[in-house]
Amino acid sequence: MNSSFFKTIPKVTQFVSVIDKDNFIAAPDDWIIVIANIRNSTKAVDNGKHKDVNTISGAVICAVKNATENRDWPFVFGGDGATLLIEPSARPRVEAALMRTRTMAQEEFGLELLIDSVPVKDMLGRNTEVLVASYEVSPGNSLAQFGGGGLELAAVEQ
């Protein structure tokens, strides 16, 4: 498997279908879960920095895509962070891009961006899976949907 993994997943066009486990594909076990989260994001939002928090979260996704020639990685935007799946060969470029994003978050917004990565294989065997579905919102535009509990476990352990 390679970076075309997400593009090869059959597209689901009815949102209700994303709850059907048959529409999910196991993530390649050599891939990496990348987790970015803003420390104390709730406090920042309470202090009127909602837009800043969202901007940094979006910047995480943009940084990864820009660093990897706009490859179509499965990701989820969390409002106060983002989680992505990447192939191992992209790791050095992604880490460098996210370090720059972390610096920007601190210098421009005064917020701390936490970044971690966990191999998919570390989540396997812990009674979790990392499953991916592709919900096609409109022709040519798909959003990743995740299942199996692996992403959630990785995020909790961050």
N, CA, C and O atoms as a GROMACS GRO file, in nm:
protein
  632
    1MET      N    1   0.084  -0.118   0.000
    1MET     CA    2   0.000   0.000   0.000
    1MET      C    3   0.089   0.124   0.000
    1MET      O    4   0.201   0.122   0.050
    2ASN      N    5   0.035   0.231  -0.057
    2ASN     CA    6   0.111   0.356  -0.058
    2ASN      C    7   0.016   0.472  -0.036
    2ASN      O    8  -0.096   0.453   0.010
    3SER      N    9   0.059   0.592  -0.068
    3SER     CA   10  -0.021   0.709  -0.039
    3SER      C   11  -0.150   0.714  -0.118
    3SER      O   12  -0.233   0.802  -0.092
    4SER      N   13  -0.171   0.624  -0.211
    4SER     CA   14  -0.299   0.620  -0.282
    4SER      C   15  -0.403   0.540  -0.204
    4SER      O   16  -0.516   0.524  -0.250
    5PHE      N   17  -0.366   0.489  -0.086
    5PHE     CA   18  -0.456   0.408  -0.004
    5PHE      C   19  -0.595   0.471   0.009
    5PHE      O   20  -0.695   0.404  -0.016
    6PHE      N   21  -0.602   0.598   0.049
    6PHE     CA   22  -0.731   0.662   0.073
    6PHE      C   23  -0.811   0.675  -0.056
    6PHE      O   24  -0.933   0.663  -0.056
    7LYS      N   25  -0.742   0.701  -0.166
    7LYS     CA   26  -0.811   0.715  -0.295
    7LYS      C   27  -0.870   0.582  -0.342
    7LYS      O   28  -0.967   0.581  -0.418
    8THR      N   29  -0.812   0.471  -0.298
    8THR     CA   30  -0.859   0.340  -0.345
    8THR      C   31  -0.975   0.283  -0.265
    8THR      O   32  -1.036   0.184  -0.305
    9ILE      N   33  -1.006   0.344  -0.152
    9ILE     CA   34  -1.117   0.296  -0.071
    9ILE      C   35  -1.248   0.325  -0.144
    9ILE      O   36  -1.268   0.436  -0.194
   10PRO      N   37  -1.337   0.227  -0.152
   10PRO     CA   38  -1.467   0.254  -0.216
   10PRO      C   39  -1.538   0.370  -0.146
   10PRO      O   40  -1.540   0.380  -0.024
   11LYS      N   41  -1.596   0.458  -0.226
   11LYS     CA   42  -1.663   0.577  -0.174
   11LYS      C   43  -1.804   0.541  -0.128
   11LYS      O   44  -1.876   0.466  -0.193
   12VAL      N   45  -1.841   0.598  -0.014
   12VAL     CA   46  -1.977   0.587   0.038
   12VAL      C   47  -2.043   0.720   0.008
   12VAL      O   48  -1.988   0.825   0.041
   13THR      N   49  -2.160   0.719  -0.053
   13THR     CA   50  -2.226   0.844  -0.090
   13THR      C   51  -2.345   0.879  -0.002
   13THR      O   52  -2.397   0.991  -0.010
   14GLN      N   53  -2.387   0.787   0.081
   14GLN     CA   54  -2.496   0.812   0.178
   14GLN      C   55  -2.433   0.816   0.316
   14GLN      O   56  -2.372   0.718   0.360
   15PHE      N   57  -2.448   0.928   0.387
   15PHE     CA   58  -2.383   0.943   0.516
   15PHE      C   59  -2.421   0.830   0.612
   15PHE      O   60  -2.337   0.783   0.688
   16VAL      N   61  -2.545   0.786   0.608
   16VAL     CA   62  -2.589   0.680   0.698
   16VAL      C   63  -2.507   0.553   0.676
   16VAL      O   64  -2.498   0.470   0.767
   17SER      N   65  -2.447   0.537   0.560
   17SER     CA   66  -2.367   0.418   0.530
   17SER      C   67  -2.233   0.415   0.602
   17SER      O   68  -2.168   0.310   0.607
   18VAL      N   69  -2.190   0.527   0.658
   18VAL     CA   70  -2.060   0.526   0.726
   18VAL      C   71  -2.065   0.455   0.860
   18VAL      O   72  -1.961   0.435   0.923
   19ILE      N   73  -2.183   0.416   0.904
   19ILE     CA   74  -2.189   0.338   1.027
   19ILE      C   75  -2.181   0.188   0.999
   19ILE      O   76  -2.172   0.107   1.092
   20ASP      N   77  -2.183   0.151   0.873
   20ASP     CA   78  -2.176   0.011   0.833
   20ASP      C   79  -2.030  -0.033   0.828
   20ASP      O   80  -1.954   0.015   0.745
   21LYS      N   81  -1.992  -0.123   0.917
   21LYS     CA   82  -1.853  -0.166   0.926
   21LYS      C   83  -1.800  -0.224   0.795
   21LYS      O   84  -1.680  -0.221   0.770
   22ASP      N   85  -1.889  -0.275   0.710
   22ASP     CA   86  -1.848  -0.331   0.581
   22ASP      C   87  -1.791  -0.224   0.488
   22ASP      O   88  -1.724  -0.257   0.389
   23ASN      N   89  -1.815  -0.098   0.517
   23ASN     CA   90  -1.764   0.011   0.433
   23ASN      C   91  -1.627   0.062   0.479
   23ASN      O   92  -1.573   0.156   0.420
   24PHE      N   93  -1.571   0.000   0.581
   24PHE     CA   94  -1.442   0.041   0.634
   24PHE      C   95  -1.333  -0.056   0.589
   24PHE      O   96  -1.357  -0.176   0.573
   25ILE      N   97  -1.216  -0.003   0.569
   25ILE     CA   98  -1.097  -0.079   0.529
   25ILE      C   99  -0.991  -0.060   0.638
   25ILE      O  100  -0.975   0.051   0.690
   26ALA      N  101  -0.921  -0.165   0.671
   26ALA     CA  102  -0.813  -0.155   0.770
   26ALA      C  103  -0.701  -0.067   0.715
   26ALA      O  104  -0.658  -0.083   0.601
   27ALA      N  105  -0.655   0.025   0.798
   27ALA     CA  106  -0.540   0.108   0.760
   27ALA      C  107  -0.418   0.020   0.750
   27ALA      O  108  -0.405  -0.078   0.823
   28PRO      N  109  -0.327   0.053   0.659
   28PRO     CA  110  -0.203  -0.026   0.650
   28PRO      C  111  -0.131  -0.025   0.785
   28PRO      O  112  -0.116   0.080   0.847
   29ASP      N  113  -0.088  -0.142   0.831
   29ASP     CA  114  -0.031  -0.149   0.966
   29ASP      C  115   0.106  -0.084   0.978
   29ASP      O  116   0.155  -0.066   1.090
   30ASP      N  117   0.168  -0.049   0.866
   30ASP     CA  118   0.296   0.023   0.876
   30ASP      C  119   0.276   0.175   0.870
   30ASP      O  120   0.373   0.251   0.876
   31TRP      N  121   0.152   0.220   0.859
   31TRP     CA  122   0.125   0.363   0.856
   31TRP      C  123   0.132   0.423   0.996
   31TRP      O  124   0.144   0.351   1.096
   32ILE      N  125   0.124   0.555   1.002
   32ILE     CA  126   0.143   0.628   1.127
   32ILE      C  127   0.024   0.719   1.152
   32ILE      O  128  -0.024   0.789   1.063
   33ILE      N  129  -0.023   0.716   1.275
   33ILE     CA  130  -0.128   0.808   1.320
   33ILE      C  131  -0.058   0.934   1.370
   33ILE      O  132   0.027   0.926   1.459
   34VAL      N  133  -0.092   1.047   1.313
   34VAL     CA  134  -0.036   1.176   1.354
   34VAL      C  135  -0.145   1.252   1.428
   34VAL      O  136  -0.255   1.270   1.376
   35ILE      N  137  -0.115   1.294   1.549
   35ILE     CA  138  -0.212   1.362   1.634
   35ILE      C  139  -0.158   1.500   1.670
   35ILE      O  140  -0.046   1.513   1.720
   36ALA      N  141  -0.237   1.602   1.643
   36ALA     CA  142  -0.201   1.739   1.682
   36ALA      C  143  -0.316   1.796   1.763
   36ALA      O  144  -0.432   1.785   1.723
   37ASN      N  145  -0.285   1.856   1.874
   37ASN     CA  146  -0.387   1.909   1.963
   37ASN      C  147  -0.335   2.036   2.030
   37ASN      O  148  -0.215   2.046   2.058
   38ILE      N  149  -0.422   2.130   2.053
   38ILE     CA  150  -0.382   2.254   2.118
   38ILE      C  151  -0.404   2.240   2.269
   38ILE      O  152  -0.514   2.212   2.315
   39ARG      N  153  -0.295   2.262   2.343
   39ARG     CA  154  -0.302   2.253   2.490
   39ARG      C  155  -0.394   2.363   2.543
   39ARG      O  156  -0.386   2.478   2.499
   40ASN      N  157  -0.478   2.328   2.636
   40ASN     CA  158  -0.570   2.422   2.700
   40ASN      C  159  -0.660   2.495   2.600
   40ASN      O  160  -0.687   2.614   2.614
   41SER      N  161  -0.705   2.421   2.499
   41SER     CA  162  -0.789   2.484   2.396
   41SER      C  163  -0.921   2.536   2.452
   41SER      O  164  -0.971   2.639   2.407
   42THR      N  165  -0.979   2.466   2.550
   42THR     CA  166  -1.105   2.512   2.608
   42THR      C  167  -1.087   2.648   2.674
   42THR      O  168  -1.171   2.736   2.660
   43LYS      N  169  -0.978   2.663   2.746
   43LYS     CA  170  -0.948   2.792   2.811
   43LYS      C  171  -0.925   2.900   2.705
   43LYS      O  172  -0.972   3.013   2.720
   44ALA      N  173  -0.854   2.864   2.598
   44ALA     CA  174  -0.830   2.961   2.490
   44ALA      C  175  -0.962   3.006   2.427
   44ALA      O  176  -0.981   3.125   2.401
   45VAL      N  177  -1.052   2.912   2.403
   45VAL     CA  178  -1.183   2.946   2.346
   45VAL      C  179  -1.260   3.035   2.443
   45VAL      O  180  -1.322   3.133   2.402
   46ASP      N  181  -1.257   3.001   2.572
   46ASP     CA  182  -1.326   3.082   2.673
   46ASP      C  183  -1.270   3.224   2.677
   46ASP      O  184  -1.340   3.318   2.716
   47ASN      N  185  -1.143   3.239   2.637
   47ASN     CA  186  -1.078   3.370   2.635
   47ASN      C  187  -1.091   3.440   2.500
   47ASN      O  188  -1.018   3.535   2.472
   48GLY      N  189  -1.182   3.391   2.417
   48GLY     CA  190  -1.208   3.458   2.289
   48GLY      C  191  -1.117   3.418   2.175
   48GLY      O  192  -1.112   3.488   2.074
   49LYS      N  193  -1.043   3.308   2.189
   49LYS     CA  194  -0.949   3.267   2.085
   49LYS      C  195  -1.002   3.151   2.001
   49LYS      O  196  -0.924   3.071   1.948
   50HIS      N  197  -1.133   3.141   1.988
   50HIS     CA  198  -1.193   3.032   1.912
   50HIS      C  199  -1.140   3.029   1.768
   50HIS      O  200  -1.104   2.923   1.718
   51LYS      N  201  -1.136   3.144   1.705
   51LYS     CA  202  -1.088   3.151   1.566
   51LYS      C  203  -0.940   3.110   1.557
   51LYS      O  204  -0.901   3.042   1.463
   52ASP      N  205  -0.860   3.153   1.654
   52ASP     CA  206  -0.718   3.116   1.654
   52ASP      C  207  -0.700   2.965   1.667
   52ASP      O  208  -0.618   2.905   1.598
   53VAL      N  209  -0.778   2.904   1.756
   53VAL     CA  210  -0.771   2.760   1.777
   53VAL      C  211  -0.806   2.686   1.648
   53VAL      O  212  -0.735   2.594   1.607
   54ASN      N  213  -0.915   2.728   1.584
   54ASN     CA  214  -0.956   2.664   1.458
   54ASN      C  215  -0.854   2.688   1.347
   54ASN      O  216  -0.828   2.598   1.267
   55THR      N  217  -0.797   2.806   1.342
   55THR     CA  218  -0.696   2.838   1.239
   55THR      C  219  -0.575   2.747   1.252
   55THR      O  220  -0.526   2.694   1.152
   56ILE      N  221  -0.528   2.728   1.372
   56ILE     CA  222  -0.412   2.641   1.394
   56ILE      C  223  -0.446   2.496   1.357
   56ILE      O  224  -0.366   2.427   1.296
   57SER      N  225  -0.564   2.453   1.394
   57SER     CA  226  -0.605   2.316   1.361
   57SER      C  227  -0.610   2.294   1.210
   57SER      O  228  -0.564   2.192   1.160
   58GLY      N  229  -0.664   2.391   1.139
   58GLY     CA  230  -0.666   2.383   0.994
   58GLY      C  231  -0.527   2.389   0.935
   58GLY      O  232  -0.497   2.324   0.835
   59ALA      N  233  -0.440   2.468   0.998
   59ALA     CA  234  -0.302   2.481   0.951
   59ALA      C  235  -0.227   2.348   0.961
   59ALA      O  236  -0.138   2.321   0.880
   60VAL      N  237  -0.263   2.266   1.059
   60VAL     CA  238  -0.201   2.134   1.072
   60VAL      C  239  -0.226   2.052   0.946
   60VAL      O  240  -0.133   1.995   0.889
   61ILE      N  241  -0.350   2.048   0.903
   61ILE     CA  242  -0.385   1.970   0.784
   61ILE      C  243  -0.318   2.028   0.660
   61ILE      O  244  -0.264   1.955   0.578
   62CYS      N  245  -0.322   2.160   0.647
   62CYS     CA  246  -0.257   2.226   0.532
   62CYS      C  247  -0.107   2.199   0.530
   62CYS      O  248  -0.050   2.173   0.424
   63ALA      N  249  -0.044   2.205   0.646
   63ALA     CA  250   0.101   2.182   0.654
   63ALA      C  251   0.137   2.042   0.606
   63ALA      O  252   0.234   2.024   0.532
   64VAL      N  253   0.060   1.944   0.649
   64VAL     CA  254   0.088   1.806   0.609
   64VAL      C  255   0.067   1.790   0.458
   64VAL      O  256   0.151   1.731   0.390
   65LYS      N  257  -0.043   1.841   0.407
   65LYS     CA  258  -0.070   1.829   0.263
   65LYS      C  259   0.037   1.903   0.182
   65LYS      O  260   0.084   1.851   0.081
   66ASN      N  261   0.075   2.022   0.224
   66ASN     CA  262   0.177   2.098   0.152
   66ASN      C  263   0.313   2.028   0.155
   66ASN      O  264   0.386   2.029   0.057
   67ALA      N  265   0.345   1.968   0.268
   67ALA     CA  266   0.475   1.901   0.283
   67ALA      C  267   0.483   1.772   0.202
   67ALA      O  268   0.592   1.721   0.177
   68THR      N  269   0.368   1.721   0.161
   68THR     CA  270   0.365   1.592   0.091
   68THR      C  271   0.301   1.605  -0.047
   68THR      O  272   0.234   1.513  -0.095
   69GLU      N  273   0.321   1.718  -0.109
   69GLU     CA  274   0.276   1.742  -0.246
   69GLU      C  275   0.126   1.721  -0.262
   69GLU      O  276   0.080   1.666  -0.362
   70ASN      N  277   0.051   1.765  -0.163
   70ASN     CA  278  -0.096   1.763  -0.166
   70ASN      C  279  -0.154   1.622  -0.176
   70ASN      O  280  -0.260   1.603  -0.236
   71ARG      N  281  -0.085   1.525  -0.119
   71ARG     CA  282  -0.138   1.388  -0.121
   71ARG      C  283  -0.267   1.381  -0.041
   71ARG      O  284  -0.290   1.461   0.050
   72ASP      N  285  -0.348   1.286  -0.075
   72ASP     CA  286  -0.481   1.272  -0.016
   72ASP      C  287  -0.477   1.179   0.104
   72ASP      O  288  -0.514   1.062   0.094
   73TRP      N  289  -0.432   1.231   0.218
   73TRP     CA  290  -0.425   1.152   0.341
   73TRP      C  291  -0.560   1.153   0.410
   73TRP      O  292  -0.629   1.255   0.409
   74PRO      N  293  -0.599   1.042   0.472
   74PRO     CA  294  -0.721   1.046   0.552
   74PRO      C  295  -0.695   1.130   0.678
   74PRO      O  296  -0.594   1.112   0.746
   75PHE      N  297  -0.787   1.220   0.708
   75PHE     CA  298  -0.772   1.305   0.826
   75PHE      C  299  -0.908   1.339   0.883
   75PHE      O  300  -1.011   1.324   0.817
   76VAL      N  301  -0.905   1.385   1.007
   76VAL     CA  302  -1.024   1.438   1.072
   76VAL      C  303  -0.984   1.569   1.140
   76VAL      O  304  -0.883   1.576   1.210
   77PHE      N  305  -1.064   1.672   1.118
   77PHE     CA  306  -1.046   1.802   1.181
   77PHE      C  307  -1.124   1.801   1.311
   77PHE      O  308  -1.244   1.774   1.312
   78GLY      N  309  -1.056   1.829   1.420
   78GLY     CA  310  -1.122   1.821   1.550
   78GLY      C  311  -1.156   1.954   1.613
   78GLY      O  312  -1.203   1.956   1.726
   79GLY      N  313  -1.136   2.065   1.543
   79GLY     CA  314  -1.165   2.196   1.601
   79GLY      C  315  -1.048   2.248   1.682
   79GLY      O  316  -1.005   2.361   1.661
   80ASP      N  317  -0.997   2.166   1.774
   80ASP     CA  318  -0.880   2.207   1.853
   80ASP      C  319  -0.760   2.121   1.819
   80ASP      O  320  -0.665   2.109   1.897
   81GLY      N  321  -0.764   2.061   1.700
   81GLY     CA  322  -0.654   1.980   1.653
   81GLY      C  323  -0.697   1.900   1.532
   81GLY      O  324  -0.804   1.922   1.475
   82ALA      N  325  -0.614   1.808   1.494
   82ALA     CA  326  -0.642   1.723   1.379
   82ALA      C  327  -0.568   1.591   1.397
   82ALA      O  328  -0.466   1.583   1.465
   83THR      N  329  -0.623   1.488   1.335
   83THR     CA  330  -0.561   1.356   1.334
   83THR      C  331  -0.553   1.310   1.190
   83THR      O  332  -0.651   1.322   1.115
   84LEU      N  333  -0.438   1.257   1.150
   84LEU     CA  334  -0.416   1.211   1.013
   84LEU      C  335  -0.349   1.075   1.014
   84LEU      O  336  -0.287   1.036   1.112
   85LEU      N  337  -0.363   1.005   0.903
   85LEU     CA  338  -0.287   0.883   0.879
   85LEU      C  339  -0.192   0.910   0.765
   85LEU      O  340  -0.233   0.961   0.661
   86ILE      N  341  -0.066   0.876   0.783
   86ILE     CA  342   0.034   0.896   0.678
   86ILE      C  343   0.117   0.770   0.660
   86ILE      O  344   0.125   0.685   0.749
   87GLU      N  345   0.178   0.759   0.543
   87GLU     CA  346   0.268   0.646   0.520
   87GLU      C  347   0.404   0.678   0.582
   87GLU      O  348   0.439   0.795   0.598
   88PRO      N  349   0.482   0.575   0.616
   88PRO     CA  350   0.609   0.596   0.684
   88PRO      C  351   0.707   0.685   0.608
   88PRO      O  352   0.781   0.762   0.670
   89SER      N  353   0.711   0.676   0.476
   89SER     CA  354   0.808   0.756   0.400
   89SER      C  355   0.781   0.905   0.410
   89SER      O  356   0.871   0.986   0.384
   90ALA      N  357   0.661   0.943   0.446
   90ALA     CA  358   0.626   1.086   0.458
   90ALA      C  359   0.661   1.144   0.595
   90ALA      O  360   0.659   1.265   0.614
   91ARG      N  361   0.692   1.058   0.689
   91ARG     CA  362   0.712   1.102   0.828
   91ARG      C  363   0.813   1.216   0.844
   91ARG      O  364   0.781   1.314   0.912
   92PRO      N  365   0.933   1.209   0.786
   92PRO     CA  366   1.028   1.319   0.808
   92PRO      C  367   0.975   1.455   0.759
   92PRO      O  368   0.991   1.556   0.827
   93ARG      N  369   0.913   1.456   0.643
   93ARG     CA  370   0.859   1.582   0.590
   93ARG      C  371   0.742   1.632   0.674
   93ARG      O  372   0.729   1.752   0.699
   94VAL      N  373   0.657   1.540   0.718
   94VAL     CA  374   0.543   1.578   0.800
   94VAL      C  375   0.590   1.632   0.935
   94VAL      O  376   0.540   1.735   0.981
   95GLU      N  377   0.685   1.566   0.998
   95GLU     CA  378   0.735   1.613   1.127
   95GLU      C  379   0.797   1.752   1.114
   95GLU      O  380   0.774   1.837   1.200
   96ALA      N  381   0.875   1.776   1.010
   96ALA     CA  382   0.935   1.908   0.990
   96ALA      C  383   0.827   2.015   0.970
   96ALA      O  384   0.836   2.124   1.026
   97ALA      N  385   0.727   1.984   0.890
   97ALA     CA  386   0.619   2.080   0.866
   97ALA      C  387   0.541   2.109   0.994
   97ALA      O  388   0.502   2.223   1.019
   98LEU      N  389   0.519   2.007   1.075
   98LEU     CA  390   0.444   2.028   1.198
   98LEU      C  391   0.526   2.102   1.304
   98LEU      O  392   0.469   2.173   1.387
   99MET      N  393   0.657   2.087   1.302
   99MET     CA  394   0.741   2.166   1.393
   99MET      C  395   0.730   2.315   1.357
   99MET      O  396   0.725   2.401   1.445
  100ARG      N  397   0.727   2.344   1.227
  100ARG     CA  398   0.708   2.484   1.184
  100ARG      C  399   0.569   2.534   1.223
  100ARG      O  400   0.553   2.650   1.261
  101THR      N  401   0.470   2.448   1.215
  101THR     CA  402   0.334   2.486   1.254
  101THR      C  403   0.328   2.510   1.404
  101THR      O  404   0.261   2.603   1.449
  102ARG      N  405   0.396   2.428   1.480
  102ARG     CA  406   0.402   2.447   1.626
  102ARG      C  407   0.464   2.583   1.659
  102ARG      O  408   0.416   2.655   1.745
  103THR      N  409   0.573   2.616   1.590
  103THR     CA  410   0.638   2.746   1.613
  103THR      C  411   0.544   2.860   1.577
  103THR      O  412   0.534   2.957   1.652
  104MET      N  413   0.474   2.849   1.464
  104MET     CA  414   0.379   2.952   1.424
  104MET      C  415   0.269   2.969   1.528
  104MET      O  416   0.231   3.081   1.562
  105ALA      N  417   0.217   2.858   1.580
  105ALA     CA  418   0.110   2.863   1.680
  105ALA      C  419   0.156   2.940   1.804
  105ALA      O  420   0.082   3.020   1.860
  106GLN      N  421   0.280   2.914   1.845
  106GLN     CA  422   0.334   2.982   1.964
  106GLN      C  423   0.363   3.129   1.936
  106GLN      O  424   0.322   3.216   2.013
  107GLU      N  425   0.432   3.156   1.827
  107GLU     CA  426   0.476   3.293   1.799
  107GLU      C  427   0.362   3.385   1.755
  107GLU      O  428   0.357   3.501   1.795
  108GLU      N  429   0.272   3.335   1.675
  108GLU     CA  430   0.165   3.419   1.620
  108GLU      C  431   0.040   3.424   1.707
  108GLU      O  432  -0.032   3.524   1.707
  109PHE      N  433   0.013   3.315   1.781
  109PHE     CA  434  -0.113   3.307   1.855
  109PHE      C  435  -0.095   3.284   2.005
  109PHE      O  436  -0.191   3.292   2.081
  110GLY      N  437   0.028   3.257   2.048
  110GLY     CA  438   0.053   3.231   2.189
  110GLY      C  439  -0.011   3.103   2.238
  110GLY      O  440  -0.046   3.091   2.356
  111LEU      N  441  -0.027   3.006   2.149
  111LEU     CA  442  -0.087   2.877   2.185
  111LEU      C  443   0.012   2.764   2.162
  111LEU      O  444   0.094   2.770   2.071
  112GLU      N  445   0.003   2.662   2.247
  112GLU     CA  446   0.095   2.549   2.237
  112GLU      C  447   0.031   2.434   2.160
  112GLU      O  448  -0.073   2.382   2.200
  113LEU      N  449   0.094   2.396   2.051
  113LEU     CA  450   0.046   2.286   1.970
  113LEU      C  451   0.124   2.160   2.010
  113LEU      O  452   0.246   2.155   1.997
  114LEU      N  453   0.051   2.060   2.057
  114LEU     CA  454   0.110   1.932   2.094
  114LEU      C  455   0.104   1.841   1.972
  114LEU      O  456   0.002   1.835   1.904
  115ILE      N  457   0.212   1.771   1.945
  115ILE     CA  458   0.219   1.684   1.829
  115ILE      C  459   0.273   1.548   1.874
  115ILE      O  460   0.371   1.540   1.949
  116ASP      N  461   0.210   1.444   1.826
  116ASP     CA  462   0.255   1.309   1.859
  116ASP      C  463   0.229   1.220   1.738
  116ASP      O  464   0.148   1.253   1.651
  117SER      N  465   0.296   1.108   1.735
  117SER     CA  466   0.270   1.010   1.630
  117SER      C  467   0.277   0.871   1.691
  117SER      O  468   0.357   0.843   1.781
  118VAL      N  469   0.190   0.784   1.639
  118VAL     CA  470   0.180   0.648   1.691
  118VAL      C  471   0.167   0.555   1.570
  118VAL      O  472   0.079   0.575   1.487
  119PRO      N  473   0.251   0.454   1.560
  119PRO     CA  474   0.234   0.358   1.451
  119PRO      C  475   0.101   0.285   1.463
  119PRO      O  476   0.059   0.247   1.572
  120VAL      N  477   0.035   0.265   1.350
  120VAL     CA  478  -0.091   0.190   1.349
  120VAL      C  479  -0.070   0.054   1.415
  120VAL      O  480  -0.156   0.007   1.489
  121LYS      N  481   0.044  -0.010   1.387
  121LYS     CA  482   0.067  -0.144   1.442
  121LYS      C  483   0.067  -0.145   1.594
  121LYS      O  484   0.040  -0.249   1.655
  122ASP      N  485   0.098  -0.031   1.659
  122ASP     CA  486   0.094  -0.025   1.805
  122ASP      C  487  -0.049  -0.031   1.858
  122ASP      O  488  -0.071  -0.074   1.971
  123MET      N  489  -0.144   0.010   1.777
  123MET     CA  490  -0.285   0.005   1.819
  123MET      C  491  -0.345  -0.133   1.797
  123MET      O  492  -0.438  -0.173   1.866
  124LEU      N  493  -0.290  -0.204   1.701
  124LEU     CA  494  -0.338  -0.340   1.674
  124LEU      C  495  -0.292  -0.430   1.789
  124LEU      O  496  -0.186  -0.406   1.847
  125GLY      N  497  -0.367  -0.529   1.820
  125GLY     CA  498  -0.329  -0.618   1.930
  125GLY      C  499  -0.365  -0.561   2.066
  125GLY      O  500  -0.340  -0.625   2.168
  126ARG      N  501  -0.422  -0.443   2.066
  126ARG     CA  502  -0.467  -0.384   2.193
  126ARG      C  503  -0.619  -0.378   2.194
  126ARG      O  504  -0.681  -0.290   2.254
  127ASN      N  505  -0.676  -0.474   2.123
  127ASN     CA  506  -0.821  -0.485   2.111
  127ASN      C  507  -0.882  -0.365   2.039
  127ASN      O  508  -0.996  -0.328   2.063
  128THR      N  509  -0.803  -0.304   1.950
  128THR     CA  510  -0.853  -0.194   1.868
  128THR      C  511  -0.810  -0.215   1.724
  128THR      O  512  -0.718  -0.292   1.695
  129GLU      N  513  -0.876  -0.147   1.637
  129GLU     CA  514  -0.840  -0.147   1.496
  129GLU      C  515  -0.832  -0.002   1.451
  129GLU      O  516  -0.884   0.088   1.518
  130VAL      N  517  -0.767   0.021   1.340
  130VAL     CA  518  -0.769   0.152   1.276
  130VAL      C  519  -0.834   0.128   1.140
  130VAL      O  520  -0.772   0.078   1.046
  131LEU      N  521  -0.961   0.167   1.132
  131LEU     CA  522  -1.040   0.145   1.012
  131LEU      C  523  -1.071   0.279   0.947
  131LEU      O  524  -1.088   0.380   1.015
  132VAL      N  525  -1.079   0.278   0.814
  132VAL     CA  526  -1.102   0.402   0.739
  132VAL      C  527  -1.213   0.378   0.637
  132VAL      O  528  -1.215   0.276   0.568
  133ALA      N  529  -1.304   0.474   0.629
  133ALA     CA  530  -1.406   0.476   0.524
  133ALA      C  531  -1.394   0.611   0.454
  133ALA      O  532  -1.337   0.705   0.509
  134SER      N  533  -1.447   0.620   0.334
  134SER     CA  534  -1.440   0.742   0.256
  134SER      C  535  -1.582   0.787   0.221
  134SER      O  536  -1.650   0.723   0.141
  135TYR      N  537  -1.626   0.896   0.282
  135TYR     CA  538  -1.758   0.951   0.256
  135TYR      C  539  -1.746   1.060   0.151
  135TYR      O  540  -1.686   1.165   0.175
  136GLU      N  541  -1.803   1.034   0.034
  136GLU     CA  542  -1.795   1.131  -0.076
  136GLU      C  543  -1.905   1.235  -0.060
  136GLU      O  544  -2.023   1.208  -0.086
  137VAL      N  545  -1.865   1.353  -0.015
  137VAL     CA  546  -1.958   1.462   0.010
  137VAL      C  547  -2.016   1.515  -0.121
  137VAL      O  548  -2.135   1.544  -0.131
  138SER      N  549  -1.928   1.528  -0.219
  138SER     CA  550  -1.968   1.568  -0.355
  138SER      C  551  -1.868   1.501  -0.449
  138SER      O  552  -1.761   1.457  -0.404
  139PRO      N  553  -1.899   1.491  -0.577
  139PRO     CA  554  -1.808   1.421  -0.669
  139PRO      C  555  -1.663   1.474  -0.658
  139PRO      O  556  -1.636   1.592  -0.677
  140GLY      N  557  -1.573   1.380  -0.628
  140GLY     CA  558  -1.432   1.416  -0.616
  140GLY      C  559  -1.389   1.470  -0.482
  140GLY      O  560  -1.271   1.500  -0.463
  141ASN      N  561  -1.482   1.485  -0.386
  141ASN     CA  562  -1.452   1.541  -0.254
  141ASN      C  563  -1.497   1.445  -0.146
  141ASN      O  564  -1.616   1.430  -0.119
  142SER      N  565  -1.399   1.380  -0.084
  142SER     CA  566  -1.431   1.279   0.018
  142SER      C  567  -1.373   1.318   0.152
  142SER      O  568  -1.268   1.382   0.161
  143LEU      N  569  -1.443   1.280   0.256
  143LEU     CA  570  -1.398   1.297   0.393
  143LEU      C  571  -1.371   1.161   0.453
  143LEU      O  572  -1.446   1.066   0.431
  144ALA      N  573  -1.264   1.151   0.529
  144ALA     CA  574  -1.233   1.026   0.597
  144ALA      C  575  -1.326   1.008   0.716
  144ALA      O  576  -1.361   1.103   0.786
  145GLN      N  577  -1.364   0.885   0.736
  145GLN     CA  578  -1.438   0.844   0.854
  145GLN      C  579  -1.354   0.734   0.919
  145GLN      O  580  -1.302   0.648   0.849
  146PHE      N  581  -1.342   0.737   1.049
  146PHE     CA  582  -1.259   0.639   1.118
  146PHE      C  583  -1.342   0.553   1.210
  146PHE      O  584  -1.444   0.597   1.264
  147GLY      N  585  -1.299   0.430   1.227
  147GLY     CA  586  -1.365   0.337   1.317
  147GLY      C  587  -1.264   0.243   1.380
  147GLY      O  588  -1.145   0.249   1.350
  148GLY      N  589  -1.312   0.158   1.465
  148GLY     CA  590  -1.228   0.055   1.524
  148GLY      C  591  -1.169   0.092   1.659
  148GLY      O  592  -1.120   0.003   1.730
  149GLY      N  593  -1.170   0.219   1.696
  149GLY     CA  594  -1.121   0.262   1.826
  149GLY      C  595  -0.973   0.294   1.834
  149GLY      O  596  -0.928   0.349   1.935
  150GLY      N  597  -0.896   0.263   1.730
  150GLY     CA  598  -0.752   0.286   1.735
  150GLY      C  599  -0.712   0.433   1.742
  150GLY      O  600  -0.621   0.468   1.817
  151LEU      N  601  -0.779   0.519   1.667
  151LEU     CA  602  -0.747   0.661   1.671
  151LEU      C  603  -0.781   0.720   1.807
  151LEU      O  604  -0.706   0.802   1.861
  152GLU      N  605  -0.894   0.679   1.860
  152GLU     CA  606  -0.935   0.731   1.991
  152GLU      C  607  -0.836   0.689   2.100
  152GLU      O  608  -0.800   0.770   2.185
  153LEU      N  609  -0.792   0.564   2.096
  153LEU     CA  610  -0.695   0.517   2.195
  153LEU      C  611  -0.563   0.592   2.180
  153LEU      O  612  -0.503   0.632   2.280
  154ALA      N  613  -0.518   0.610   2.058
  154ALA     CA  614  -0.393   0.684   2.036
  154ALA      C  615  -0.404   0.827   2.088
  154ALA      O  616  -0.309   0.878   2.147
  155ALA      N  617  -0.518   0.891   2.067
  155ALA     CA  618  -0.536   1.029   2.112
  155ALA      C  619  -0.539   1.039   2.264
  155ALA      O  620  -0.483   1.133   2.321
  156VAL      N  621  -0.602   0.943   2.330
  156VAL     CA  622  -0.609   0.943   2.475
  156VAL      C  623  -0.470   0.927   2.535
  156VAL      O  624  -0.440   0.986   2.639
  157GLU      N  625  -0.387   0.849   2.470
  157GLU     CA  626  -0.253   0.823   2.524
  157GLU      C  627  -0.153   0.932   2.491
  157GLU      O  628  -0.038   0.926   2.535
  158GLN      N  629  -0.195   1.030   2.414
  158GLN     CA  630  -0.103   1.138   2.372
  158GLN      C  631  -0.051   1.213   2.491
  158GLN      O  632   0.028   1.306   2.475
   0.00000   0.00000   0.00000
